[in-house]
Amino acid sequence: MNPREKIKVLVVDDSIVFREVLSRGLSSDPAIEVVAKAANPFDARDKIIQYKPDVMTCDIEMPKMNGIEFIQRLMPQYSLPVIVVSTISEAVFDAMNAGAVDFVTKPDMKSMGTVENFISDMISKIKIAVVSRVGVHNTNIAAARKIDRKGSGTSIKIIAIGASTGGTVALHSLLKAMPNNTPGIVITQHIPPVFSRMFAERLDSSISLSVKEAQTGDTVEEGKVLIAPGDHHMRVKKSGSCYKVECYPGEKVNGHCPSVDVLFESVAREAKNQSVGIILTGMGYDGAKGLLSMRRAGAQTIGQDKDSCVVYGMPKVAYDIGAVKYQLPLNTIPDMVDTILKERRSE
């Protein structure tokens, strides 16, 4: 896409009021042009052929065909970046698995401030979506090999992971390959409040590791995954011979709360060479400096490679500044983690 051209957007929603509000809001940005609006997936299909949009926003709950089924049918024919709009529901994760790039929570239309924040968020995500690699998780992130690790003796105590756009699907693929005797995992995924808990519960029910939304005082321990709450930073603190997490509200760091840098910097400070840092798909630079701090403190560091990223932003910045020791496709990262753990057997 020529950077001088406007981003062409198709808005799909069965509510005429919402279509108009969203269209006007998006059109207020000089870089975006709403080229068409559609009331349902069948209307949208015709508009896609006619207007060739760069990005589509799509409601999940619609008559005739829901947004998830529409995305599933659309992707094989039109590899179009889709941002789903949804009420607070687990359905957003089904949409992401179907091929959507990102999601935004539907606002309270009676609250002007909420609508304005929604429009601002949507504009930002459209600008990310237009440079994303659509459908990459269906080809390059497929099945990572399930690790079968005998014994758990390793000096590595913490695996810290950071992710943003495309991260929910990437994390599921990565964690699904990890065995129960994997050292404690702490994750910062850029995700809204409430959805972080839903995401943790969804992972917990679908992989062998134990997963929960983190709370202050939770212990980082073998076989357990802690995910930062969607509106709190998370950091690691050493407590005697173990590590615990602290979750706290705060100003955005690198534009995010939770911030990957906040997590990584704490792991570098507290766990040093007893840690592994992994940075996954996402726009921007959050996590790059923190990962560099981890590497300088003796941690092993891994970055997802370009071909398997939905958005090769955060891993690229981390790689460019020397924070990444191993740059790998997503589906080989579990094997590298396993290699590192075996090399670092406890003395």
KOLVEXZA-622485 format. One line per field, with one value per residue (C-alpha): residue in one letter; residue number from 1; x, y, z. Coordinates in Angstrom, 1 decimal. Example, Ala and Ser with C-alpha at 12.3 -4.5 7.8 and 13.67 -1.06 7.14 Angstrom:
KOLVEXZA-622485
aa <- (A;S);
i <- (1;2);
x <- (12.3;13.7);
y <- (-4.5;-1.1);
z <- (7.8;7.1);
END
This chain:
KOLVEXZA-622485
aa <- (M;N;P;R;E;K;I;K;V;L;V;V;D;D;S;I;V;F;R;E;V;L;S;R;G;L;S;S;D;P;A;I;E;V;V;A;K;A;A;N;P;F;D;A;R;D;K;I;I;Q;Y;K;P;D;V;M;T;C;D;I;E;M;P;K;M;N;G;I;E;F;I;Q;R;L;M;P;Q;Y;S;L;P;V;I;V;V;S;T;I;S;E;A;V;F;D;A;M;N;A;G;A;V;D;F;V;T;K;P;D;M;K;S;M;G;T;V;E;N;F;I;S;D;M;I;S;K;I;K;I;A;V;V;S;R;V;G;V;H;N;T;N;I;A;A;A;R;K;I;D;R;K;G;S;G;T;S;I;K;I;I;A;I;G;A;S;T;G;G;T;V;A;L;H;S;L;L;K;A;M;P;N;N;T;P;G;I;V;I;T;Q;H;I;P;P;V;F;S;R;M;F;A;E;R;L;D;S;S;I;S;L;S;V;K;E;A;Q;T;G;D;T;V;E;E;G;K;V;L;I;A;P;G;D;H;H;M;R;V;K;K;S;G;S;C;Y;K;V;E;C;Y;P;G;E;K;V;N;G;H;C;P;S;V;D;V;L;F;E;S;V;A;R;E;A;K;N;Q;S;V;G;I;I;L;T;G;M;G;Y;D;G;A;K;G;L;L;S;M;R;R;A;G;A;Q;T;I;G;Q;D;K;D;S;C;V;V;Y;G;M;P;K;V;A;Y;D;I;G;A;V;K;Y;Q;L;P;L;N;T;I;P;D;M;V;D;T;I;L;K;E;R;R;S;E);
i <- (1;2;3;4;5;6;7;8;9;10;11;12;13;14;15;16;17;18;19;20;21;22;23;24;25;26;27;28;29;30;31;32;33;34;35;36;37;38;39;40;41;42;43;44;45;46;47;48;49;50;51;52;53;54;55;56;57;58;59;60;61;62;63;64;65;66;67;68;69;70;71;72;73;74;75;76;77;78;79;80;81;82;83;84;85;86;87;88;89;90;91;92;93;94;95;96;97;98;99;100;101;102;103;104;105;106;107;108;109;110;111;112;113;114;115;116;117;118;119;120;121;122;123;124;125;126;127;128;129;130;131;132;133;134;135;136;137;138;139;140;141;142;143;144;145;146;147;148;149;150;151;152;153;154;155;156;157;158;159;160;161;162;163;164;165;166;167;168;169;170;171;172;173;174;175;176;177;178;179;180;181;182;183;184;185;186;187;188;189;190;191;192;193;194;195;196;197;198;199;200;201;202;203;204;205;206;207;208;209;210;211;212;213;214;215;216;217;218;219;220;221;222;223;224;225;226;227;228;229;230;231;232;233;234;235;236;237;238;239;240;241;242;243;244;245;246;247;248;249;250;251;252;253;254;255;256;257;258;259;260;261;262;263;264;265;266;267;268;269;270;271;272;273;274;275;276;277;278;279;280;281;282;283;284;285;286;287;288;289;290;291;292;293;294;295;296;297;298;299;300;301;302;303;304;305;306;307;308;309;310;311;312;313;314;315;316;317;318;319;320;321;322;323;324;325;326;327;328;329;330;331;332;333;334;335;336;337;338;339;340;341;342;343;344;345;346;347);
x <- (0.0;1.3;1.8;0.3;-3.0;-5.8;-6.6;-9.8;-12.2;-15.4;-17.7;-19.9;-22.7;-26.4;-27.1;-27.5;-26.9;-23.6;-22.5;-23.0;-21.3;-18.3;-18.1;-18.1;-15.6;-13.1;-13.5;-12.4;-8.9;-7.2;-5.4;-8.7;-11.5;-14.7;-15.4;-18.5;-20.9;-22.7;-25.5;-24.7;-22.0;-23.8;-23.9;-20.3;-19.1;-20.5;-18.9;-15.5;-15.6;-16.7;-14.6;-11.5;-11.1;-7.7;-9.3;-12.8;-14.4;-17.0;-19.6;-19.7;-23.5;-25.3;-28.4;-28.1;-24.5;-22.4;-19.1;-17.0;-18.5;-18.2;-14.5;-13.9;-15.6;-13.9;-10.3;-9.6;-10.9;-10.0;-7.1;-8.4;-7.4;-10.4;-11.0;-14.0;-16.3;-17.9;-19.6;-17.6;-17.6;-15.3;-16.4;-13.6;-11.1;-13.0;-12.9;-9.1;-8.7;-10.7;-8.3;-9.2;-6.2;-7.6;-10.8;-12.4;-15.1;-18.4;-18.9;-21.9;-23.6;-25.0;-21.6;-19.8;-16.5;-16.7;-17.6;-14.7;-12.2;-13.6;-13.1;-9.6;-8.8;-10.3;-8.3;-5.1;-5.9;-6.9;-3.4;-1.8;-4.1;-3.2;0.4;-0.4;0.2;-3.3;-3.8;-0.2;-1.2;-3.0;0.1;3.2;2.0;0.5;1.4;4.4;5.7;4.5;7.6;8.1;10.7;11.9;12.8;12.5;16.0;17.0;18.4;15.9;13.1;11.1;10.0;8.8;6.8;5.5;3.1;0.6;-1.3;-1.7;-0.5;-3.5;-3.3;0.5;0.5;-2.0;0.2;3.4;1.9;0.2;3.5;5.0;4.9;3.7;7.3;8.0;9.4;6.8;5.7;4.7;3.0;2.2;-0.2;-1.7;-5.4;-8.3;-9.5;-12.0;-10.7;-7.4;-9.3;-11.4;-8.2;-6.5;-9.6;-9.8;-6.1;-6.5;-9.2;-7.4;-3.7;-2.0;-0.4;-2.3;-3.2;-4.8;-5.0;-2.3;-3.0;-0.5;1.1;0.8;3.9;5.8;6.1;6.6;3.7;1.9;1.2;0.3;-1.1;-1.1;-4.5;-5.7;-5.4;-2.5;1.2;2.8;6.3;8.3;9.8;12.1;10.7;13.1;13.9;10.9;9.4;6.1;4.2;2.9;0.0;-0.7;-2.4;-0.2;0.5;0.9;4.5;5.3;1.5;0.4;-0.8;0.2;3.6;6.0;8.9;7.7;7.6;10.9;12.8;11.7;12.7;16.1;16.6;15.2;15.9;18.9;20.4;17.7;15.3;14.3;12.7;10.5;9.1;6.2;4.2;3.0;3.3;5.6;8.6;7.2;9.4;12.5;14.5;13.4;14.5;17.9;18.1;17.3;20.0;22.6;21.7;22.5;19.0;18.5;16.4;14.2;12.3;9.7;10.8;9.1;7.5;5.5;4.5;1.1;2.9;6.7;7.1;8.1;10.3;12.0;12.9;14.2;16.3;17.6;18.9;20.6;18.1;17.4;19.8;17.7;15.3;13.0;9.7;7.0;6.5;10.2;10.4;9.2;12.1;14.6;13.2;13.5;17.1;17.9;16.3;18.3;21.5;20.9;20.4;20.6;24.0);
y <- (0.0;3.5;5.4;8.5;6.7;6.6;3.3;2.1;0.7;-1.3;-1.1;-4.2;-4.0;-4.7;-1.5;1.5;3.8;2.1;1.9;5.7;6.5;4.3;5.6;9.2;8.6;6.7;9.3;12.0;10.7;12.0;8.7;6.7;6.6;4.6;3.4;1.4;0.1;-3.2;-4.5;-8.2;-10.6;-11.1;-7.3;-7.1;-9.8;-7.8;-4.6;-6.3;-7.2;-3.8;-1.5;-3.7;-2.3;-2.5;-3.3;-4.5;-3.9;-6.6;-7.1;-10.6;-10.8;-10.3;-11.9;-14.4;-15.3;-14.4;-12.6;-15.7;-17.8;-15.0;-14.6;-18.4;-18.3;-15.0;-15.8;-18.5;-16.2;-12.7;-12.3;-9.2;-7.7;-7.9;-6.1;-7.6;-5.5;-7.3;-7.1;-8.6;-12.2;-15.2;-15.1;-12.6;-15.4;-17.6;-14.7;-14.4;-18.1;-17.8;-15.2;-11.8;-9.5;-7.8;-6.9;-3.9;-3.9;-2.4;0.9;2.1;4.3;6.5;7.6;10.1;9.5;5.8;6.2;8.6;6.2;3.4;5.4;6.3;2.7;1.5;4.1;2.9;-0.8;-0.1;1.5;-1.6;-4.1;-2.6;-3.6;-7.0;-10.4;-11.9;-15.6;-16.2;-18.2;-20.6;-21.4;-20.7;-21.1;-24.5;-27.2;-26.8;-30.2;-31.2;-31.4;-34.5;-33.5;-36.1;-34.7;-31.0;-30.3;-26.9;-23.7;-21.7;-20.6;-18.1;-17.9;-14.4;-13.7;-10.5;-10.2;-7.8;-8.0;-11.6;-12.7;-14.6;-17.2;-17.3;-17.8;-20.7;-22.4;-21.9;-22.9;-25.9;-27.4;-26.9;-29.9;-29.8;-29.6;-26.3;-23.6;-20.9;-18.7;-15.0;-13.3;-9.7;-9.7;-6.3;-7.0;-5.1;-5.7;-8.6;-10.2;-11.1;-13.2;-14.8;-15.5;-17.1;-19.3;-20.3;-21.3;-23.2;-25.3;-26.2;-26.8;-29.0;-26.2;-24.4;-20.9;-18.0;-14.2;-13.1;-11.5;-9.9;-12.6;-15.4;-17.6;-18.3;-22.1;-25.1;-25.9;-22.6;-19.7;-16.2;-13.6;-9.9;-8.4;-6.2;-2.9;-3.6;-3.8;-7.0;-7.4;-10.2;-10.0;-12.5;-13.7;-16.0;-18.9;-18.3;-15.6;-13.9;-11.4;-7.9;-6.5;-2.8;0.0;2.7;5.0;3.5;2.5;2.6;3.3;0.2;-1.0;-3.8;-3.2;-5.9;-3.7;-3.5;-7.3;-7.9;-5.3;-6.9;-10.3;-9.0;-7.4;-10.2;-13.5;-12.6;-15.7;-17.9;-16.7;-17.0;-14.0;-14.4;-11.6;-12.4;-10.7;-7.1;-3.5;-1.0;-1.4;-2.4;-5.1;-4.5;-2.6;-4.9;-8.0;-6.3;-5.9;-9.5;-10.6;-8.3;-9.9;-13.3;-14.5;-16.5;-14.5;-15.5;-13.4;-14.6;-14.3;-12.1;-14.9;-16.2;-12.9;-11.3;-8.0;-8.0;-4.9;-5.6;-8.6;-6.6;-3.7;-6.2;-7.9;-4.7;-3.5;-6.8;-8.0;-11.3;-14.1;-16.6;-15.5;-18.3;-19.3;-19.6;-23.3;-24.0;-21.8;-24.6;-26.8;-24.0;-23.5;-27.2;-27.1;-24.2;-26.0;-29.2;-27.2;-25.5;-28.6;-27.7;-28.4);
z <- (0.0;-0.9;2.3;0.7;0.0;2.5;4.2;2.7;5.3;5.0;8.1;8.7;11.3;11.4;13.4;11.1;14.1;15.0;11.3;11.0;14.3;13.5;9.9;10.9;13.7;11.4;8.7;11.1;10.7;7.6;6.9;6.7;4.2;4.8;1.3;2.1;4.8;5.0;7.1;6.9;5.6;2.3;1.7;2.8;0.4;-2.5;-1.1;-0.8;-4.5;-5.5;-3.3;-2.5;1.1;2.9;6.2;7.4;10.7;11.5;14.2;15.6;16.3;13.1;11.4;8.5;9.4;12.5;12.1;13.0;10.3;7.8;8.6;8.2;4.8;3.8;4.5;1.9;-0.9;0.4;2.7;4.2;7.7;9.9;13.2;15.1;17.2;20.0;23.4;26.2;25.1;24.6;21.0;20.2;20.7;18.2;15.8;16.3;15.7;12.5;11.2;12.6;13.3;16.4;18.4;20.0;22.6;21.6;23.5;25.5;22.9;25.6;26.8;24.6;26.3;25.9;22.2;21.7;23.3;21.1;17.9;19.0;19.7;16.4;14.4;16.0;15.4;11.7;11.2;12.6;10.8;7.4;7.8;9.3;7.7;7.4;7.9;8.9;12.0;9.7;7.8;9.9;13.4;13.0;15.2;17.4;18.5;21.9;24.1;26.2;28.8;31.3;34.7;35.8;37.1;35.6;37.0;34.9;37.3;35.1;31.5;30.7;27.5;26.0;23.0;21.4;18.1;17.1;20.5;21.7;18.9;19.1;22.9;22.6;20.0;22.1;25.5;24.1;23.3;26.7;29.2;32.8;34.2;32.4;34.8;35.9;33.0;33.3;30.4;29.5;26.5;25.5;26.1;27.6;31.1;31.6;28.4;30.1;32.6;29.8;27.9;30.9;31.6;27.9;27.9;31.2;29.7;26.5;27.5;30.0;32.0;34.7;33.6;35.6;35.5;37.9;41.3;43.7;45.8;43.2;43.2;40.0;40.0;37.7;35.4;36.1;33.8;35.2;32.8;33.6;34.2;31.3;33.2;35.6;35.2;36.4;37.9;39.5;42.9;44.6;47.9;49.8;47.4;45.2;43.0;43.4;41.2;42.0;39.9;40.2;38.3;36.8;33.9;30.5;29.6;25.9;25.4;27.3;30.6;31.2;29.7;28.5;29.5;33.1;33.3;31.5;33.5;36.8;35.6;34.6;38.0;40.1;38.2;36.1;34.5;36.0;33.3;29.6;27.8;24.7;22.6;20.2;17.5;18.0;16.8;18.4;20.7;24.1;25.6;23.4;26.1;28.8;26.8;26.3;30.1;30.5;28.0;29.7;33.0;31.7;30.5;27.4;24.9;22.0;19.4;17.0;13.4;10.7;8.7;11.6;13.1;12.4;13.0;13.0;15.2;18.8;17.8;15.1;17.4;20.0;17.4;16.0;19.4;20.1;22.7;20.8;21.0;19.0;16.3;15.4;13.8;16.4;16.0;16.8;20.0;22.3;21.1;21.8;25.2;25.8;24.6;27.0;29.9;29.2;28.9;32.3;34.4;38.1;39.6);
END
